[in-house]
């Protein structure tokens, strides 16, 4: 039996267990920081591949002699595969291991980038963008799974905030890099940049990222037999400052060979009543955000006469808002969780009968919705306002300075990604044993909704105008608040029912 202790527990942990209590993970605070840093960098590839592309949409349309609407469809197809791909790689990473999934996704991404750099026609561009998305999109789902492996609910919000901030760096700098590369070396240079970047990072990932999947390595103390899982985990085990003993148990329930890759797992989570309302709610808000930034390049070129480099610079506000928002929101999530957890445990102690302990209470009774979703209405209202400002200020470019719609994108980025960070953390908590699959289900919905939105945003703008288009978007977002209300009111009961059913009618302890 493992007898880990937390003598050197991270200061981020709200409660330091005694020496008789097991740790959640043998990775010490330095190692955990390195792991999260690596997976955060890995997650940047999805954002880079998407955002580095936006400033060159008009240029590619001119170079390949196709309409801007057809080029926008490459954004749509990218989003479709960005939604579908994690539904494959997420379940694989939940069974075969995080490192295996990372290795193959980066190989696919690298090959697609080389092909895109050499593409000569529109058909090739579309096909390879889909392949590129297949390789890059899953890094977010796999990274969420890694964080779920090595963190507890009490500190997961802050770490998810750091993770989200890392993957959002490309939202700020990607368009700037894309505009600069296209302006000086041509649009193909952006794909050579991504190919070189991904090739170097793949080597870094192989050398630095240990296997963390709990069904393979437990809390990190197991010694797996496969070479790909053994290294560099063995180095982490030797250098960890956490006191631990090797776990030699052969637990059937944790044997990965007895588990199967459940490709339909993300779809079941997506359609489950305890997750569907909040996932669809997030998908609506994410889609509107993507519609606004997809339209930015064409609108700023047409309405304000900006060039490639200038268009790239206009995306900085959106990216900075996204990064700042998720960092702040992550800290608030931790504070809210600890406050609600303290109240919950206090009530358990008060309500405990003589001879019982608070530990006998069902974890499914914990008010997870209150701990995680408290700020959602505020983020929703602010995003609705910023979208209205964005649409109506661009509608009258002669009367309104370009600074105002750019500032509105800062608020939109802040609130959109804060909302995503909250929902992603909530789902990892609610589906802790299927964290990558839960993240994949969220990714599937948000990307498919965004794909639909980006496919008709420009025709809609051309038909009814910028102001009315984003007014309609704001109304749809406002209606989506009903789904948030459903999750808040019924989520806890539905989670308890699902947990009871999963355990075969027994209650959890």
N, C-alpha and C positions, 0 to 999 in steps of 0.2 A: 504494500500500500504506500502511495506517495505521501511523504511527510514534509511538504514544502512549508516554509515560513516566509513571512514578509518583513524581515528585519530591515531590509533596505527598500521598503515600499515607496512608490513614487509619492511626492508631496501632493500630486494631483488627486490621489485617492482620498475620498472623504473620510474613510474610517480605516485605521491601521489595525489589522487583526492581531490577535495575540499569537504567541508562538505555537499554540495548539491548533490554530486554524489553518486550513490549506490556502495557498495562494490561488488566484485565478490563472496566473501565468507565471512561469519561471523567468521570463524576460524582465530584466531590471529596467529602470527608468531610461537609462542611456540607450539600451538596446531597443526598447520600445519606440523611443524617439527616432532612431535610425530606420526602423522598419516602416514607421508611418511616413517618414521623409521619402523613402524609396517608393512606396506605393502612391504617394501624392505626386511624385514626379512621373510615375507611370501613367497616372490618370490625366496628365497634361496632354497626352497625345491625341485623345479624342477632341479636346478643345482646340488644340493647334490645327489639326487637320480640318476642322470646321471653320474656325474664325480667321485663319490665315488666308482663307479662300474668298471671304466676302469682298475685300476691296478690289479684287481683280475680275469680278463677274462681268462688268461692262467690257473690259479688255479682252477677255476670252471670247465673249460674244462677237466682237469685231474680228478677232483673229481667226476664229473658226467659221465666220460668216453665217452665224445663226442669230435668232432673236434673243433678247434678254429673257423672255418668258421661258424659252427652251433651256437656257443656262440656269435659270432659277429651278428648273426641274431636276438639275443635278444636285441641288441642295435638298430638294424633296426626297429624291432617291437615297441620298446619303442618310437622311433622317430615318427613312423606313428601315434600312439595314442597321442603323444605329439602335433602333428599337428591337429588331428581331434577333440580332447576333448574340446579345447577352443571355437570351433565353436558352441558347445552346451552351455557351461557355460558362455561364453562371452555375448551372447544375453540374457540369464537368468539374469545375473547381471545388464544388461542395463534396465531391466524391473522390476524384482522382488526385486532388491537391491543387494548391494555389500556384505553385511553381510550374507545373505542367501546363496549366491553362495560360499563364503569362507567356511561356516560351513560344507556344504555337500561335497565339494572337499576334505577337510581335513579328514573327516570321511572315505571316500573312500581310501585315501592315507594311513591312519593309519592301516586299515584292511589289505590292500595289503602288507604292510611291515611286519606285524605279520605272514602272510601266507608265504612270501618269506623266512623268517628266519627259517621256519619249512619245506620248500620244499625239496623233496627227489629225484625228477626226472626232466628231461629236459622239459617235457611238462608243468608241474606245474610252472616251472621257467618262461617260455615264457608267459603263461596266466596271471600270477600274475604281471609280469613286465608291461604288457599292462594295467592292472588295476591300478597299481601304477602310471603309466604315466598319466592315465585318471584323477587321483586325484591331481597330482602335477602340471601338465603343465598349468592349467588354472590360477594359481596364478599370472602369469605374465600379462595375458590379463586383469584380474580383477584389478590388481594393477595399470596398465596403465589407466584403467577407473577411479579409485579413484583420480589419479593425474590430470586427465582431469577435474574432478569435482571441484577441489579446487584450481587450478592454472590458470593463464592466459597465452596467447601466449608469453608475454614478459618475464616471468620468468619460463616458462615450460621447456625450454631446460636444465637449470641448475638442476631443480628438477628431470627431467628424467635422467640426468647424475648420480645423487645421487642414484636414484632407480636402474639404470642399474648396478652401482658399487656394490650395496647391493646384487643383485641377482648373481653377478659374483664372490663374495667371495668364493663360493663353487668351482669355476673353479680352484682357487689357492690352497685352503686347502682341498677340497674334496678328491682328489687323495692321498694326504698325509695321511689323516685320514683313508681312505680305505686301503691303503697299510699297515699302522701301525696296524689297527684292524685285518686284515687278517693274518698278519705275527705273531701276538701274540695270537689271540683268534679264528682264522678261519674266512672264508669269510661270514658265516652266521651272525657274530657279526655286520657287517655293517648294516644289515637290522634291528636288534634289536636297534641299535643306532638311526636309522631313526624313528623307531616306538616311542621310548621314546621322542625324540626331537619333533616330530609332536604332540604327546599327550599333552606335556607341553605347546607348543606354541598355540595350539587350545584354551586353557583356557585363555592365555594372549590376544589372538585376541578377544575373546568374551568380555573380560573386558575393553579393551582399544580402540578398533576400532569403531568409530561411523558410522552410515549410512551416506553416502555422495551423493548418487544418486540424481541428481538435480530434476528429475521428482517426487521424493518422499519428499525430504527435502528442495528443492529450493537451496538457498544459505546457507542453514543450519539453517534458522530461522523458518522453518515450524515445527509443532509439529505432527508427524505422530501418527496414532492410534495404529499400531501394536507394541507389546512389543519388538520384535526383532529389530525394527527400532528406537524405542523410547530410549532404553538404549544402550550405554552410551551417546547418543546425548544430552539428557537433562542435563547431567553434563557438557558437553562442552559448552552448551548455557549459563549455569549459571556462568561459570568461564571465558568465553571469555572476553578479554579486548577490543574487538572491540565493538563500540556502535551500537546497533541494536534494532529493535522492532519486536515482533513476527509477522510472516506472516500468516494471517488467510484466505488468498484468497483461493477460490475454483476454480482454473483455469482448465478448461476442457483439455487444451492442455498439462497440466503437471500432469494430474491424471493418476497414474500408472495402475489403474484398467481398463482404457480404452485402454491401450497399450497391444499388444500381443508379446509373445516371438517369434522373427523372427529368426528361426534356420538357414534359408537360407541367412540371412543378410551378414555374413562373406563371403559366396561364391559370392554374388552379388558384394561386394566390390572388392574381388579378381579378378573378371572377368570384372570389369568396366574399361573403357579405361583410366580414370583419375588416376587409382591406379595400374593397372596391370603391366606396364613397370617397375616401381620402385620396386614393390614387387618381381617380378621375378628376377630382377637384384640382390636384396639383397639375395634371396634364393640361387642363384648360388654361391655367395661368402661365405655364411654361410655353404653350403654343402661342399665346398672344405675345409673349416676350420675343420668341423666335421670329414671329411675323414682323415685329417692329425692326429688329436688327437686320433681317433679310432685306427689307425694303429700304433701309438707310442708304446703301450704296447708290442705288438708282435715284432715289429722291434727292440726295445731296448733290449728285452730279447734275441732275436735271434742273432742280430748283435754285441751287446756289452756285453751280458751275465749278465744282471742286474736281481736282485731279486725283490720281491714284494715291499718292502719298498723303494728300490732305484728307481724303476719305478715310484712310487708315488711322489718322490722328483723331478723327471724330469718335472712334470706338473706344478711346481710352477711358472716357467718363463712365461708360457702361461697365467696362472691366474693373475699374477701381471700385465702383459701387458694389459690384459683385463680391470682390475680395474682402472689402471692409465689412460688408453686411454679414457674410458667413462667419468671419472671425468673432464679431460681436455676438451674433446669434448663438454660436457654439458655447460661449461662456454663459450666456443667459440660460441656455438649456441645462447646463450643469447645475446652476444655482437653483433653477426651478425644480429640477429633479430632487436635489438634496432637501429642499424645503418640504416638498410633498412627501418624500420618503420619511423624513423626521416626523411629520404629522401622522402618517400612516402607522409607523411603528409605535408611536405614542398611543394611538387609539387601540392598537392590538394589545398593548400592555394593560390598558385600562379595562378592555373587554375580556381579558383572559380569565377563564375559570380557575379555581384552585386546582393545582395538580397539573395544569396544562402549561405549555410555553407558547410564546408568540410565533415560534417557528412552525407550529402546526397549521398556521393560516395558509390559505391558498395564495400563491403568488399571482394567480390570475385575478385575484380581487384587488390588486394594486391599481390605483387610478392613473394608469399610464396616460390617458388622454389629458387629464388635468396637468400632469407633469410635463407633457411635451407640446400640447397644442394651444396653450393659453394665448400666445401672441399672434396666432394666425389671422384673426379678424383685422388687426391693425395692419399687418403686411398687405392683406387683400385690398383694403380701402386705399392705402397709399399707392399701390400699383395701379388701381383703376384711375386714380387722379393723374398719375404720371403719364399713363397711356393717352388720356384725353388731352393733356397738355402737348404731348408729342404730336398727335395727329393734327390738332387745330393750329399750332404754331407753324408747322410746315405747310399747312393749307394756305397760309398767307405769308409767303416768304418776303414779299416787298414791305410788309408792315412790321414783321417780327425779326429781330436779330437771330442769327443761327445759334448763338449761345444758349438761348432758351430751350430749344428742342434737345440740344446736347446735354444740358443740365438735367432735363427730364429723363434721359437715358441712364444717368447716374442713379436716380431714384428707382427706376424700373429694374435695373440690374441688382440693386441692393435688395429690394423686396422680393423679386423673383427667385433669387438664389437663396435668400433667407428662408423662403417658403419651402424650397426644395430641400434645404439642409434639415429643416424641422421634420418634414415628412420622411425623408430617408432614414433619419435617426429613429423615428417612431417605428418604422417597419422593421429595422434591424432588431429593435427591442422586442417587438411583437412576434417576430419569426426568428428568434435567436439561433435556432438549430438549422435554419435554411436562409442564412443572411444574404448570401450571394444570389440565391433564387429570388428572394424578396426584392433585392435591389434591381434584379433583372426585370421583374414584373413592373416596377415603377418606371424603369427605363423604357420598357416596351410601350407603355401607355403614353408617356410624355413625348416620345419620339414619333409615334404614329399620329398623335394629335398635331404635333408640330409640322409633320410632313403634310398633312391635310391643309393646315393653315398657310404654310409657305407656298403651296401650290396655287392658291387662289388669291393671295393678298394683293399682288400687282394687278391682276384683272379686276379685282374689286375696287382698288384705288382708281384705276382708269375709268371704271364705270360710275362710281358715286362720289369720288373724291377722297382725299386723305382724311379730312376731318370726320366725315360720316363713317368711313371704314373703321377707324379706331374708336368711334363712339359705339358702334355695334359691338366691337370687341369688349369694351368696358361693360356694356350691358350683360353680355354673356358671362363675364367674370363675376359680376354682381349676383347673377342667378346661381353661379357655382357655390356661393356661400351656403346655400341650402344643404349641399352635400357635406360641408364642414359641420353644420349643425347636426346632421344625422350621425356622423362619426362621433361627435362629442357626446351625444345623448345615448347612443346604442352600442358604441364600440366595445365598451368594457363587458357588457353582457354577451355580445357575440364572441368575443375572445374567450370568455369563460366556457361557453358552450362548445367552442371548437377544441379547447384544451381537454375538456371532459371526454369528448368524442374520440380525440386522438389517443387518449390513455385508456380507451376501452371502457369508459363509464366510471373510472376511478378519479379521485381528486388528487391534485399534485400537492406536494408538501414543501 
